[in-house]
Amino acid sequence: MSQASAKGNNPELWDRLLAELDDKLQLGLLDRMKRVKAYHFESGILFIELGNAEDEGYFKKGGALQHLELIAQDATGVRELRLREK
């Protein structure tokens, strides 16, 4: 089990998301997802607590969060992705 997998409630789905990011060569998103503090899959929603302020800024501007959400929907079957505030 990877270090990132130990940070949440469903390591298999999380690893599937990371593998999808890798397969699609979304290396910037992959690096940021490897740095998350915690994740939680619940009722079709993926909650992510980001690892640092730089990553938070990255996802709060532009379309990065929507892009990640589309990939997560395809890879894991979630319907929504939400960032948890610190």
PyMOL Python script that loads the backbone (N, CA, C, O; Angstrom):
from pymol import cmd

cmd.read_pdbstr("""\
ATOM      1  N   MET A   1       0.847  -1.178   0.000  1.00  0.00           N
ATOM      2  CA  MET A   1       0.000   0.000   0.000  1.00  0.00           C
ATOM      3  C   MET A   1       0.886   1.233   0.000  1.00  0.00           C
ATOM      4  O   MET A   1       1.849   1.316   0.762  1.00  0.00           O
ATOM      5  N   SER A   2       0.558   2.186  -0.856  1.00  0.00           N
ATOM      6  CA  SER A   2       1.355   3.404  -0.940  1.00  0.00           C
ATOM      7  C   SER A   2       1.080   4.319   0.241  1.00  0.00           C
ATOM      8  O   SER A   2       0.083   4.157   0.945  1.00  0.00           O
ATOM      9  N   GLN A   3       1.967   5.277   0.452  1.00  0.00           N
ATOM     10  CA  GLN A   3       1.803   6.234   1.544  1.00  0.00           C
ATOM     11  C   GLN A   3       0.504   7.006   1.378  1.00  0.00           C
ATOM     12  O   GLN A   3      -0.203   7.230   2.360  1.00  0.00           O
ATOM     13  N   ALA A   4       0.173   7.421   0.158  1.00  0.00           N
ATOM     14  CA  ALA A   4      -1.058   8.170  -0.091  1.00  0.00           C
ATOM     15  C   ALA A   4      -2.277   7.324   0.223  1.00  0.00           C
ATOM     16  O   ALA A   4      -3.293   7.854   0.671  1.00  0.00           O
ATOM     17  N   SER A   5      -2.198   6.013  -0.002  1.00  0.00           N
ATOM     18  CA  SER A   5      -3.327   5.141   0.243  1.00  0.00           C
ATOM     19  C   SER A   5      -3.685   5.063   1.715  1.00  0.00           C
ATOM     20  O   SER A   5      -4.843   4.813   2.052  1.00  0.00           O
ATOM     21  N   ALA A   6      -2.730   5.268   2.591  1.00  0.00           N
ATOM     22  CA  ALA A   6      -2.967   5.166   4.023  1.00  0.00           C
ATOM     23  C   ALA A   6      -3.673   6.396   4.575  1.00  0.00           C
ATOM     24  O   ALA A   6      -3.965   6.445   5.770  1.00  0.00           O
ATOM     25  N   LYS A   7      -3.956   7.392   3.738  1.00  0.00           N
ATOM     26  CA  LYS A   7      -4.518   8.657   4.191  1.00  0.00           C
ATOM     27  C   LYS A   7      -6.024   8.745   4.035  1.00  0.00           C
ATOM     28  O   LYS A   7      -6.588   9.826   4.206  1.00  0.00           O
ATOM     29  N   GLY A   8      -6.691   7.656   3.720  1.00  0.00           N
ATOM     30  CA  GLY A   8      -8.123   7.732   3.498  1.00  0.00           C
ATOM     31  C   GLY A   8      -8.828   6.408   3.723  1.00  0.00           C
ATOM     32  O   GLY A   8      -8.230   5.428   4.168  1.00  0.00           O
ATOM     33  N   ASN A   9     -10.111   6.405   3.403  1.00  0.00           N
ATOM     34  CA  ASN A   9     -10.953   5.269   3.732  1.00  0.00           C
ATOM     35  C   ASN A   9     -11.091   4.232   2.616  1.00  0.00           C
ATOM     36  O   ASN A   9     -11.650   3.161   2.853  1.00  0.00           O
ATOM     37  N   ASN A  10     -10.600   4.516   1.411  1.00  0.00           N
ATOM     38  CA  ASN A  10     -10.743   3.550   0.323  1.00  0.00           C
ATOM     39  C   ASN A  10      -9.493   3.561  -0.566  1.00  0.00           C
ATOM     40  O   ASN A  10      -9.486   4.171  -1.635  1.00  0.00           O
ATOM     41  N   PRO A  11      -8.446   2.882  -0.113  1.00  0.00           N
ATOM     42  CA  PRO A  11      -7.180   2.910  -0.856  1.00  0.00           C
ATOM     43  C   PRO A  11      -7.288   2.376  -2.284  1.00  0.00           C
ATOM     44  O   PRO A  11      -6.550   2.825  -3.161  1.00  0.00           O
ATOM     45  N   GLU A  12      -8.189   1.431  -2.532  1.00  0.00           N
ATOM     46  CA  GLU A  12      -8.315   0.885  -3.882  1.00  0.00           C
ATOM     47  C   GLU A  12      -8.833   1.941  -4.859  1.00  0.00           C
ATOM     48  O   GLU A  12      -8.297   2.085  -5.958  1.00  0.00           O
ATOM     49  N   LEU A  13      -9.870   2.680  -4.463  1.00  0.00           N
ATOM     50  CA  LEU A  13     -10.381   3.739  -5.336  1.00  0.00           C
ATOM     51  C   LEU A  13      -9.355   4.854  -5.506  1.00  0.00           C
ATOM     52  O   LEU A  13      -9.174   5.382  -6.603  1.00  0.00           O
ATOM     53  N   TRP A  14      -8.685   5.205  -4.412  1.00  0.00           N
ATOM     54  CA  TRP A  14      -7.675   6.267  -4.477  1.00  0.00           C
ATOM     55  C   TRP A  14      -6.548   5.875  -5.426  1.00  0.00           C
ATOM     56  O   TRP A  14      -6.107   6.683  -6.244  1.00  0.00           O
ATOM     57  N   ASP A  15      -6.084   4.635  -5.314  1.00  0.00           N
ATOM     58  CA  ASP A  15      -5.018   4.162  -6.204  1.00  0.00           C
ATOM     59  C   ASP A  15      -5.499   4.129  -7.658  1.00  0.00           C
ATOM     60  O   ASP A  15      -4.715   4.373  -8.575  1.00  0.00           O
ATOM     61  N   ARG A  16      -6.776   3.830  -7.870  1.00  0.00           N
ATOM     62  CA  ARG A  16      -7.337   3.846  -9.219  1.00  0.00           C
ATOM     63  C   ARG A  16      -7.300   5.267  -9.791  1.00  0.00           C
ATOM     64  O   ARG A  16      -6.981   5.459 -10.964  1.00  0.00           O
ATOM     65  N   LEU A  17      -7.628   6.259  -8.957  1.00  0.00           N
ATOM     66  CA  LEU A  17      -7.566   7.654  -9.399  1.00  0.00           C
ATOM     67  C   LEU A  17      -6.132   8.046  -9.735  1.00  0.00           C
ATOM     68  O   LEU A  17      -5.887   8.666 -10.770  1.00  0.00           O
ATOM     69  N   LEU A  18      -5.186   7.691  -8.874  1.00  0.00           N
ATOM     70  CA  LEU A  18      -3.783   8.017  -9.138  1.00  0.00           C
ATOM     71  C   LEU A  18      -3.291   7.341 -10.416  1.00  0.00           C
ATOM     72  O   LEU A  18      -2.556   7.947 -11.197  1.00  0.00           O
ATOM     73  N   ALA A  19      -3.693   6.092 -10.628  1.00  0.00           N
ATOM     74  CA  ALA A  19      -3.289   5.371 -11.840  1.00  0.00           C
ATOM     75  C   ALA A  19      -3.881   6.033 -13.087  1.00  0.00           C
ATOM     76  O   ALA A  19      -3.222   6.121 -14.122  1.00  0.00           O
ATOM     77  N   GLU A  20      -5.131   6.498 -12.979  1.00  0.00           N
ATOM     78  CA  GLU A  20      -5.767   7.180 -14.117  1.00  0.00           C
ATOM     79  C   GLU A  20      -5.038   8.479 -14.445  1.00  0.00           C
ATOM     80  O   GLU A  20      -4.821   8.793 -15.616  1.00  0.00           O
ATOM     81  N   LEU A  21      -4.661   9.231 -13.420  1.00  0.00           N
ATOM     82  CA  LEU A  21      -3.900  10.459 -13.644  1.00  0.00           C
ATOM     83  C   LEU A  21      -2.569  10.157 -14.325  1.00  0.00           C
ATOM     84  O   LEU A  21      -2.142  10.880 -15.225  1.00  0.00           O
ATOM     85  N   ASP A  22      -1.919   9.081 -13.885  1.00  0.00           N
ATOM     86  CA  ASP A  22      -0.650   8.668 -14.479  1.00  0.00           C
ATOM     87  C   ASP A  22      -0.850   8.235 -15.930  1.00  0.00           C
ATOM     88  O   ASP A  22      -0.083   8.632 -16.807  1.00  0.00           O
ATOM     89  N   ASP A  23      -1.875   7.423 -16.187  1.00  0.00           N
ATOM     90  CA  ASP A  23      -2.143   6.944 -17.545  1.00  0.00           C
ATOM     91  C   ASP A  23      -2.446   8.084 -18.505  1.00  0.00           C
ATOM     92  O   ASP A  23      -2.066   8.029 -19.674  1.00  0.00           O
ATOM     93  N   LYS A  24      -3.126   9.112 -18.022  1.00  0.00           N
ATOM     94  CA  LYS A  24      -3.489  10.252 -18.867  1.00  0.00           C
ATOM     95  C   LYS A  24      -2.394  11.324 -18.886  1.00  0.00           C
ATOM     96  O   LYS A  24      -2.583  12.410 -19.432  1.00  0.00           O
ATOM     97  N   LEU A  25      -1.255  11.003 -18.286  1.00  0.00           N
ATOM     98  CA  LEU A  25      -0.109  11.907 -18.230  1.00  0.00           C
ATOM     99  C   LEU A  25      -0.453  13.251 -17.605  1.00  0.00           C
ATOM    100  O   LEU A  25       0.034  14.295 -18.041  1.00  0.00           O
ATOM    101  N   GLN A  26      -1.293  13.214 -16.586  1.00  0.00           N
ATOM    102  CA  GLN A  26      -1.659  14.408 -15.820  1.00  0.00           C
ATOM    103  C   GLN A  26      -0.716  14.495 -14.622  1.00  0.00           C
ATOM    104  O   GLN A  26      -1.143  14.416 -13.470  1.00  0.00           O
ATOM    105  N   LEU A  27       0.562  14.658 -14.913  1.00  0.00           N
ATOM    106  CA  LEU A  27       1.601  14.534 -13.890  1.00  0.00           C
ATOM    107  C   LEU A  27       1.543  15.649 -12.853  1.00  0.00           C
ATOM    108  O   LEU A  27       1.872  15.416 -11.690  1.00  0.00           O
ATOM    109  N   GLY A  28       1.134  16.855 -13.242  1.00  0.00           N
ATOM    110  CA  GLY A  28       0.979  17.942 -12.279  1.00  0.00           C
ATOM    111  C   GLY A  28      -0.109  17.628 -11.273  1.00  0.00           C
ATOM    112  O   GLY A  28       0.074  17.822 -10.071  1.00  0.00           O
ATOM    113  N   LEU A  29      -1.246  17.141 -11.761  1.00  0.00           N
ATOM    114  CA  LEU A  29      -2.328  16.740 -10.857  1.00  0.00           C
ATOM    115  C   LEU A  29      -1.912  15.541 -10.009  1.00  0.00           C
ATOM    116  O   LEU A  29      -2.221  15.476  -8.820  1.00  0.00           O
ATOM    117  N   LEU A  30      -1.221  14.608 -10.618  1.00  0.00           N
ATOM    118  CA  LEU A  30      -0.766  13.423  -9.894  1.00  0.00           C
ATOM    119  C   LEU A  30       0.145  13.815  -8.725  1.00  0.00           C
ATOM    120  O   LEU A  30      -0.021  13.310  -7.615  1.00  0.00           O
ATOM    121  N   ASP A  31       1.088  14.696  -8.967  1.00  0.00           N
ATOM    122  CA  ASP A  31       1.983  15.142  -7.893  1.00  0.00           C
ATOM    123  C   ASP A  31       1.202  15.792  -6.761  1.00  0.00           C
ATOM    124  O   ASP A  31       1.485  15.546  -5.589  1.00  0.00           O
ATOM    125  N   ARG A  32       0.223  16.618  -7.103  1.00  0.00           N
ATOM    126  CA  ARG A  32      -0.576  17.289  -6.072  1.00  0.00           C
ATOM    127  C   ARG A  32      -1.420  16.286  -5.293  1.00  0.00           C
ATOM    128  O   ARG A  32      -1.590  16.441  -4.083  1.00  0.00           O
ATOM    129  N   MET A  33      -1.949  15.265  -5.955  1.00  0.00           N
ATOM    130  CA  MET A  33      -2.764  14.261  -5.267  1.00  0.00           C
ATOM    131  C   MET A  33      -1.909  13.378  -4.362  1.00  0.00           C
ATOM    132  O   MET A  33      -2.391  12.880  -3.344  1.00  0.00           O
ATOM    133  N   LYS A  34      -0.662  13.185  -4.725  1.00  0.00           N
ATOM    134  CA  LYS A  34       0.230  12.405  -3.867  1.00  0.00           C
ATOM    135  C   LYS A  34       0.574  13.160  -2.581  1.00  0.00           C
ATOM    136  O   LYS A  34       1.006  12.554  -1.600  1.00  0.00           O
ATOM    137  N   ARG A  35       0.381  14.487  -2.587  1.00  0.00           N
ATOM    138  CA  ARG A  35       0.698  15.299  -1.409  1.00  0.00           C
ATOM    139  C   ARG A  35      -0.507  15.574  -0.498  1.00  0.00           C
ATOM    140  O   ARG A  35      -0.364  16.277   0.503  1.00  0.00           O
ATOM    141  N   VAL A  36      -1.676  15.041  -0.818  1.00  0.00           N
ATOM    142  CA  VAL A  36      -2.849  15.343   0.006  1.00  0.00           C
ATOM    143  C   VAL A  36      -2.640  14.858   1.434  1.00  0.00           C
ATOM    144  O   VAL A  36      -1.957  13.863   1.678  1.00  0.00           O
ATOM    145  N   LYS A  37      -3.244  15.585   2.374  1.00  0.00           N
ATOM    146  CA  LYS A  37      -3.194  15.168   3.778  1.00  0.00           C
ATOM    147  C   LYS A  37      -4.146  14.012   4.016  1.00  0.00           C
ATOM    148  O   LYS A  37      -3.804  13.055   4.711  1.00  0.00           O
ATOM    149  N   ALA A  38      -5.355  14.094   3.435  1.00  0.00           N
ATOM    150  CA  ALA A  38      -6.362  13.061   3.647  1.00  0.00           C
ATOM    151  C   ALA A  38      -7.389  13.107   2.526  1.00  0.00           C
ATOM    152  O   ALA A  38      -7.578  14.133   1.872  1.00  0.00           O
ATOM    153  N   TYR A  39      -8.041  11.980   2.320  1.00  0.00           N
ATOM    154  CA  TYR A  39      -9.160  11.906   1.388  1.00  0.00           C
ATOM    155  C   TYR A  39     -10.228  11.016   2.005  1.00  0.00           C
ATOM    156  O   TYR A  39      -9.953  10.207   2.890  1.00  0.00           O
ATOM    157  N   HIS A  40     -11.451  11.185   1.517  1.00  0.00           N
ATOM    158  CA  HIS A  40     -12.552  10.382   2.051  1.00  0.00           C
ATOM    159  C   HIS A  40     -13.618  10.239   0.974  1.00  0.00           C
ATOM    160  O   HIS A  40     -14.109  11.235   0.443  1.00  0.00           O
ATOM    161  N   PHE A  41     -13.974   9.005   0.654  1.00  0.00           N
ATOM    162  CA  PHE A  41     -15.066   8.726  -0.271  1.00  0.00           C
ATOM    163  C   PHE A  41     -16.323   8.500   0.557  1.00  0.00           C
ATOM    164  O   PHE A  41     -16.333   7.672   1.468  1.00  0.00           O
ATOM    165  N   GLU A  42     -17.391   9.245   0.236  1.00  0.00           N
ATOM    166  CA  GLU A  42     -18.638   9.097   0.990  1.00  0.00           C
ATOM    167  C   GLU A  42     -19.818   9.484   0.109  1.00  0.00           C
ATOM    168  O   GLU A  42     -19.866  10.596  -0.416  1.00  0.00           O
ATOM    169  N   SER A  43     -20.759   8.579  -0.050  1.00  0.00           N
ATOM    170  CA  SER A  43     -22.011   8.829  -0.776  1.00  0.00           C
ATOM    171  C   SER A  43     -21.789   9.484  -2.140  1.00  0.00           C
ATOM    172  O   SER A  43     -22.478  10.443  -2.488  1.00  0.00           O
ATOM    173  N   GLY A  44     -20.846   8.975  -2.898  1.00  0.00           N
ATOM    174  CA  GLY A  44     -20.606   9.498  -4.235  1.00  0.00           C
ATOM    175  C   GLY A  44     -19.810  10.788  -4.291  1.00  0.00           C
ATOM    176  O   GLY A  44     -19.700  11.408  -5.349  1.00  0.00           O
ATOM    177  N   ILE A  45     -19.253  11.197  -3.153  1.00  0.00           N
ATOM    178  CA  ILE A  45     -18.459  12.426  -3.093  1.00  0.00           C
ATOM    179  C   ILE A  45     -17.052  12.074  -2.635  1.00  0.00           C
ATOM    180  O   ILE A  45     -16.871  11.292  -1.703  1.00  0.00           O
ATOM    181  N   LEU A  46     -16.075  12.647  -3.285  1.00  0.00           N
ATOM    182  CA  LEU A  46     -14.681  12.511  -2.870  1.00  0.00           C
ATOM    183  C   LEU A  46     -14.268  13.814  -2.194  1.00  0.00           C
ATOM    184  O   LEU A  46     -14.211  14.865  -2.833  1.00  0.00           O
ATOM    185  N   PHE A  47     -13.981  13.736  -0.903  1.00  0.00           N
ATOM    186  CA  PHE A  47     -13.489  14.879  -0.143  1.00  0.00           C
ATOM    187  C   PHE A  47     -11.973  14.793  -0.096  1.00  0.00           C
ATOM    188  O   PHE A  47     -11.415  13.734   0.190  1.00  0.00           O
ATOM    189  N   ILE A  48     -11.307  15.905  -0.376  1.00  0.00           N
ATOM    190  CA  ILE A  48      -9.847  15.937  -0.364  1.00  0.00           C
ATOM    191  C   ILE A  48      -9.383  17.086   0.511  1.00  0.00           C
ATOM    192  O   ILE A  48      -9.844  18.219   0.370  1.00  0.00           O
ATOM    193  N   GLU A  49      -8.454  16.775   1.428  1.00  0.00           N
ATOM    194  CA  GLU A  49      -7.779  17.818   2.204  1.00  0.00           C
ATOM    195  C   GLU A  49      -6.372  17.947   1.639  1.00  0.00           C
ATOM    196  O   GLU A  49      -5.558  17.029   1.742  1.00  0.00           O
ATOM    197  N   LEU A  50      -6.103  19.089   1.047  1.00  0.00           N
ATOM    198  CA  LEU A  50      -4.831  19.292   0.366  1.00  0.00           C
ATOM    199  C   LEU A  50      -3.682  19.455   1.350  1.00  0.00           C
ATOM    200  O   LEU A  50      -3.876  19.799   2.516  1.00  0.00           O
ATOM    201  N   GLY A  51      -2.473  19.195   0.844  1.00  0.00           N
ATOM    202  CA  GLY A  51      -1.302  19.164   1.699  1.00  0.00           C
ATOM    203  C   GLY A  51      -0.662  20.497   2.022  1.00  0.00           C
ATOM    204  O   GLY A  51       0.040  20.615   3.026  1.00  0.00           O
ATOM    205  N   ASN A  52      -0.892  21.519   1.183  1.00  0.00           N
ATOM    206  CA  ASN A  52      -0.244  22.807   1.449  1.00  0.00           C
ATOM    207  C   ASN A  52      -1.005  23.949   0.785  1.00  0.00           C
ATOM    208  O   ASN A  52      -1.900  23.727  -0.030  1.00  0.00           O
ATOM    209  N   ALA A  53      -0.635  25.167   1.147  1.00  0.00           N
ATOM    210  CA  ALA A  53      -1.323  26.361   0.657  1.00  0.00           C
ATOM    211  C   ALA A  53      -1.131  26.542  -0.846  1.00  0.00           C
ATOM    212  O   ALA A  53      -2.032  27.032  -1.527  1.00  0.00           O
ATOM    213  N   GLU A  54       0.008  26.160  -1.363  1.00  0.00           N
ATOM    214  CA  GLU A  54       0.262  26.279  -2.801  1.00  0.00           C
ATOM    215  C   GLU A  54      -0.730  25.424  -3.595  1.00  0.00           C
ATOM    216  O   GLU A  54      -1.280  25.871  -4.602  1.00  0.00           O
ATOM    217  N   ASP A  55      -0.949  24.199  -3.133  1.00  0.00           N
ATOM    218  CA  ASP A  55      -1.904  23.327  -3.813  1.00  0.00           C
ATOM    219  C   ASP A  55      -3.325  23.876  -3.700  1.00  0.00           C
ATOM    220  O   ASP A  55      -4.096  23.793  -4.656  1.00  0.00           O
ATOM    221  N   GLU A  56      -3.672  24.427  -2.560  1.00  0.00           N
ATOM    222  CA  GLU A  56      -4.997  25.031  -2.393  1.00  0.00           C
ATOM    223  C   GLU A  56      -5.199  26.164  -3.381  1.00  0.00           C
ATOM    224  O   GLU A  56      -6.254  26.260  -4.009  1.00  0.00           O
ATOM    225  N   GLY A  57      -4.202  27.021  -3.525  1.00  0.00           N
ATOM    226  CA  GLY A  57      -4.282  28.112  -4.476  1.00  0.00           C
ATOM    227  C   GLY A  57      -4.434  27.622  -5.906  1.00  0.00           C
ATOM    228  O   GLY A  57      -5.183  28.195  -6.696  1.00  0.00           O
ATOM    229  N   TYR A  58      -3.721  26.566  -6.226  1.00  0.00           N
ATOM    230  CA  TYR A  58      -3.779  25.988  -7.570  1.00  0.00           C
ATOM    231  C   TYR A  58      -5.195  25.530  -7.911  1.00  0.00           C
ATOM    232  O   TYR A  58      -5.685  25.778  -9.013  1.00  0.00           O
ATOM    233  N   PHE A  59      -5.844  24.864  -6.968  1.00  0.00           N
ATOM    234  CA  PHE A  59      -7.174  24.329  -7.239  1.00  0.00           C
ATOM    235  C   PHE A  59      -8.275  25.374  -7.134  1.00  0.00           C
ATOM    236  O   PHE A  59      -9.362  25.173  -7.676  1.00  0.00           O
ATOM    237  N   LYS A  60      -8.026  26.464  -6.462  1.00  0.00           N
ATOM    238  CA  LYS A  60      -9.053  27.499  -6.315  1.00  0.00           C
ATOM    239  C   LYS A  60      -9.083  28.473  -7.484  1.00  0.00           C
ATOM    240  O   LYS A  60      -9.986  29.305  -7.574  1.00  0.00           O
ATOM    241  N   LYS A  61      -8.116  28.379  -8.370  1.00  0.00           N
ATOM    242  CA  LYS A  61      -8.120  29.246  -9.554  1.00  0.00           C
ATOM    243  C   LYS A  61      -8.221  28.371 -10.800  1.00  0.00           C
ATOM    244  O   LYS A  61      -7.839  27.201 -10.793  1.00  0.00           O
ATOM    245  N   GLY A  62      -8.730  28.953 -11.838  1.00  0.00           N
ATOM    246  CA  GLY A  62      -8.792  28.251 -13.116  1.00  0.00           C
ATOM    247  C   GLY A  62      -9.685  27.021 -13.080  1.00  0.00           C
ATOM    248  O   GLY A  62     -10.565  26.896 -12.228  1.00  0.00           O
ATOM    249  N   GLY A  63      -9.446  26.135 -14.002  1.00  0.00           N
ATOM    250  CA  GLY A  63     -10.287  24.954 -14.150  1.00  0.00           C
ATOM    251  C   GLY A  63      -9.680  23.675 -13.623  1.00  0.00           C
ATOM    252  O   GLY A  63     -10.153  22.589 -13.958  1.00  0.00           O
ATOM    253  N   ALA A  64      -8.643  23.773 -12.804  1.00  0.00           N
ATOM    254  CA  ALA A  64      -7.945  22.565 -12.339  1.00  0.00           C
ATOM    255  C   ALA A  64      -8.861  21.647 -11.530  1.00  0.00           C
ATOM    256  O   ALA A  64      -8.818  20.428 -11.698  1.00  0.00           O
ATOM    257  N   LEU A  65      -9.683  22.218 -10.659  1.00  0.00           N
ATOM    258  CA  LEU A  65     -10.570  21.399  -9.832  1.00  0.00           C
ATOM    259  C   LEU A  65     -11.607  20.681 -10.704  1.00  0.00           C
ATOM    260  O   LEU A  65     -11.890  19.502 -10.487  1.00  0.00           O
ATOM    261  N   GLN A  66     -12.168  21.382 -11.680  1.00  0.00           N
ATOM    262  CA  GLN A  66     -13.141  20.756 -12.568  1.00  0.00           C
ATOM    263  C   GLN A  66     -12.495  19.658 -13.413  1.00  0.00           C
ATOM    264  O   GLN A  66     -13.101  18.616 -13.663  1.00  0.00           O
ATOM    265  N   HIS A  67     -11.276  19.901 -13.843  1.00  0.00           N
ATOM    266  CA  HIS A  67     -10.544  18.897 -14.618  1.00  0.00           C
ATOM    267  C   HIS A  67     -10.313  17.639 -13.775  1.00  0.00           C
ATOM    268  O   HIS A  67     -10.545  16.522 -14.237  1.00  0.00           O
ATOM    269  N   LEU A  68      -9.859  17.832 -12.547  1.00  0.00           N
ATOM    270  CA  LEU A  68      -9.649  16.699 -11.649  1.00  0.00           C
ATOM    271  C   LEU A  68     -10.966  15.983 -11.365  1.00  0.00           C
ATOM    272  O   LEU A  68     -11.007  14.754 -11.312  1.00  0.00           O
ATOM    273  N   GLU A  69     -12.032  16.743 -11.184  1.00  0.00           N
ATOM    274  CA  GLU A  69     -13.338  16.141 -10.902  1.00  0.00           C
ATOM    275  C   GLU A  69     -13.791  15.244 -12.053  1.00  0.00           C
ATOM    276  O   GLU A  69     -14.311  14.154 -11.812  1.00  0.00           O
ATOM    277  N   LEU A  70     -13.604  15.681 -13.288  1.00  0.00           N
ATOM    278  CA  LEU A  70     -13.982  14.862 -14.442  1.00  0.00           C
ATOM    279  C   LEU A  70     -13.196  13.557 -14.488  1.00  0.00           C
ATOM    280  O   LEU A  70     -13.753  12.496 -14.770  1.00  0.00           O
ATOM    281  N   ILE A  71     -11.920  13.641 -14.215  1.00  0.00           N
ATOM    282  CA  ILE A  71     -11.092  12.427 -14.200  1.00  0.00           C
ATOM    283  C   ILE A  71     -11.518  11.515 -13.056  1.00  0.00           C
ATOM    284  O   ILE A  71     -11.608  10.300 -13.235  1.00  0.00           O
ATOM    285  N   ALA A  72     -11.782  12.086 -11.883  1.00  0.00           N
ATOM    286  CA  ALA A  72     -12.212  11.293 -10.722  1.00  0.00           C
ATOM    287  C   ALA A  72     -13.558  10.625 -10.988  1.00  0.00           C
ATOM    288  O   ALA A  72     -13.765   9.479 -10.591  1.00  0.00           O
ATOM    289  N   GLN A  73     -14.469  11.323 -11.650  1.00  0.00           N
ATOM    290  CA  GLN A  73     -15.768  10.736 -11.973  1.00  0.00           C
ATOM    291  C   GLN A  73     -15.596   9.517 -12.855  1.00  0.00           C
ATOM    292  O   GLN A  73     -16.228   8.485 -12.632  1.00  0.00           O
ATOM    293  N   ASP A  74     -14.747   9.636 -13.848  1.00  0.00           N
ATOM    294  CA  ASP A  74     -14.510   8.537 -14.776  1.00  0.00           C
ATOM    295  C   ASP A  74     -13.782   7.375 -14.103  1.00  0.00           C
ATOM    296  O   ASP A  74     -14.132   6.215 -14.318  1.00  0.00           O
ATOM    297  N   ALA A  75     -12.789   7.679 -13.304  1.00  0.00           N
ATOM    298  CA  ALA A  75     -11.937   6.633 -12.715  1.00  0.00           C
ATOM    299  C   ALA A  75     -12.578   5.932 -11.518  1.00  0.00           C
ATOM    300  O   ALA A  75     -12.378   4.733 -11.325  1.00  0.00           O
ATOM    301  N   THR A  76     -13.342   6.667 -10.718  1.00  0.00           N
ATOM    302  CA  THR A  76     -13.827   6.103  -9.452  1.00  0.00           C
ATOM    303  C   THR A  76     -15.339   6.019  -9.337  1.00  0.00           C
ATOM    304  O   THR A  76     -15.856   5.349  -8.444  1.00  0.00           O
ATOM    305  N   GLY A  77     -16.058   6.697 -10.237  1.00  0.00           N
ATOM    306  CA  GLY A  77     -17.510   6.673 -10.179  1.00  0.00           C
ATOM    307  C   GLY A  77     -18.121   7.695  -9.228  1.00  0.00           C
ATOM    308  O   GLY A  77     -19.336   7.700  -9.032  1.00  0.00           O
ATOM    309  N   VAL A  78     -17.307   8.554  -8.637  1.00  0.00           N
ATOM    310  CA  VAL A  78     -17.873   9.598  -7.779  1.00  0.00           C
ATOM    311  C   VAL A  78     -18.631  10.576  -8.657  1.00  0.00           C
ATOM    312  O   VAL A  78     -18.369  10.677  -9.856  1.00  0.00           O
ATOM    313  N   ARG A  79     -19.566  11.293  -8.062  1.00  0.00           N
ATOM    314  CA  ARG A  79     -20.320  12.279  -8.839  1.00  0.00           C
ATOM    315  C   ARG A  79     -19.854  13.702  -8.551  1.00  0.00           C
ATOM    316  O   ARG A  79     -20.197  14.638  -9.273  1.00  0.00           O
ATOM    317  N   GLU A  80     -19.063  13.853  -7.481  1.00  0.00           N
ATOM    318  CA  GLU A  80     -18.651  15.186  -7.075  1.00  0.00           C
ATOM    319  C   GLU A  80     -17.317  15.109  -6.317  1.00  0.00           C
ATOM    320  O   GLU A  80     -17.001  14.104  -5.681  1.00  0.00           O
ATOM    321  N   LEU A  81     -16.561  16.179  -6.404  1.00  0.00           N
ATOM    322  CA  LEU A  81     -15.298  16.297  -5.683  1.00  0.00           C
ATOM    323  C   LEU A  81     -15.339  17.606  -4.897  1.00  0.00           C
ATOM    324  O   LEU A  81     -15.694  18.654  -5.436  1.00  0.00           O
ATOM    325  N   ARG A  82     -14.975  17.534  -3.631  1.00  0.00           N
ATOM    326  CA  ARG A  82     -14.972  18.739  -2.786  1.00  0.00           C
ATOM    327  C   ARG A  82     -13.647  18.845  -2.043  1.00  0.00           C
ATOM    328  O   ARG A  82     -13.084  17.851  -1.586  1.00  0.00           O
ATOM    329  N   LEU A  83     -13.170  20.079  -1.936  1.00  0.00           N
ATOM    330  CA  LEU A  83     -11.981  20.341  -1.143  1.00  0.00           C
ATOM    331  C   LEU A  83     -12.401  20.649   0.284  1.00  0.00           C
ATOM    332  O   LEU A  83     -13.344  21.407   0.514  1.00  0.00           O
ATOM    333  N   ARG A  84     -11.711  20.069   1.222  1.00  0.00           N
ATOM    334  CA  ARG A  84     -11.959  20.381   2.640  1.00  0.00           C
ATOM    335  C   ARG A  84     -11.030  21.516   3.049  1.00  0.00           C
ATOM    336  O   ARG A  84      -9.838  21.519   2.742  1.00  0.00           O
ATOM    337  N   GLU A  85     -11.609  22.461   3.739  1.00  0.00           N
ATOM    338  CA  GLU A  85     -10.823  23.588   4.257  1.00  0.00           C
ATOM    339  C   GLU A  85     -10.093  23.139   5.500  1.00  0.00           C
ATOM    340  O   GLU A  85     -10.566  22.280   6.243  1.00  0.00           O
ATOM    341  N   LYS A  86      -8.915  23.741   5.719  1.00  0.00           N
ATOM    342  CA  LYS A  86      -8.125  23.423   6.916  1.00  0.00           C
ATOM    343  C   LYS A  86      -8.764  24.021   8.140  1.00  0.00           C
ATOM    344  O   LYS A  86      -8.246  23.863   9.245  1.00  0.00           O
TER     345      LYS A  86
END
""", "prot")
cmd.dss("prot")
cmd.show_as("cartoon", "prot")
cmd.util.cbc("prot")
cmd.orient("prot")
